[in-house]
Structure formats: structure tokens, C-alpha cells
């Protein structure tokens, strides 16, 4: 049963990071784009929406933080060996 549990954990993490992060990034792009305002095809203009722009930037920040934390977690042993500190102490070993 442990093999099945391990496979399911890897599958879940793969789905979240493999499909979830790009989806969050895409939602951030849409929010930032709609928040910037601009001219429509019929010549009308829309005012910028700062709340949507902020939401887009917040989603970009979340995606960037997940990527940086993942890289630090992957290279944790090397960083601990060369520099003597744990870069991700909030993630259990």
C-alpha cells in the first residue's frame, strides 16, 4: 500500500504544480490585462481597474514564490553543505 500512496502523492503534486501553477498564471494574465483598461474594437475606451491589476500582480507573486521555494527546496542539501544554513526551514525534512 505504501507504493500506491507514494504514487498518488506524486500524481497529486504533479497535477497541482504541473497544471495548477500555469492556470494561476493564466488567471493572473487575464486579471492584469482586464485591469489595465484600453480601447475596444468599437472605439470605446475602458478605464483602468486597479483592483484587477493588483489581483494579477498578486497571482504573479504567488507563482514566483512557489517557483523560488521549490528551487530552494531542491537545492537544500547543497546550500546547507556549502553555506551552512537551511534555506527553507519552514518545510519539514
N, C-alpha and C positions, 0 to 999 in steps of 0.2 A: 504494500500500500504506500510506502514511502516514495517509490519511484513515480507512482501516479500523482501523488501530492506535489512532488517536485516538478513534474511536467506541467501540471495545472498552474503552479505558481509562475513558472517561466512563461507559459502561454498568457496568463493574465498581465504580467508586467510587459510582455511584448506587445499586447494589444493596447495597453494604456500608453506606453511610450511610442510605439510604432504608429498608431493611428490617432491616439488622443492628443499628443502634442501638436502634430500638424493641423488637426482640427481646431485646437485652441488658437494656433497661429492664424489660421484662415479666418476665424471669427474676429480676431483682433484686426486683421486687414480690412474686413468689411466694416467694422465699427469705426476704425480710423478714417477710412475712405468716406463713409457717410457723414462723419463728423466734420470733415473739412469743408463741406459746402461746395459751391461752384455753380457752373452754368449747366442747364439741362439742354436736351436736344431741341426743345421748342423755343429756346431763347430766354426762359425764365431763370432766375438765379435763386439759390437757396443759401440761407445764412449758415455760417459755421455753428456747429453744436459742440461746445467744449466738453460736455459730459461724455459724448460718444468718443471724442478724441482721447480723453483721459482713460476711458474704458479700454480702448485699443492699445494705448501705451501700457496700461496695467497688465493686459494679457501678454504683450510682448515681453514685459519684465518677468512675468511668471515663467514663460517658456525659456528665457535666457537663464534664469536662476536654476531651473531644473537641469539644463544642459551643463552649467558650470558645476553644480553639485555632483552630477553624475561623473563628470571628468575627474573631479577631486576624489570621489569615492573609488573610481577605478585605479587611480594612481596613488592611493593612500599609502600602500606599503613602501613605495619608492620615496615618497615625500617624507614619511616617518624615518626611513633609513638615512636619507641624506641630510635632512634638516632637523630631525628630532622632535617633531610635533605632529599631532593628528589634525589634518585639515578639516575633517568632518566629525567632531566629537559627538554631535547630536544623533549620528546614525550608529546603532549598535553593531558590534562586530559579528 
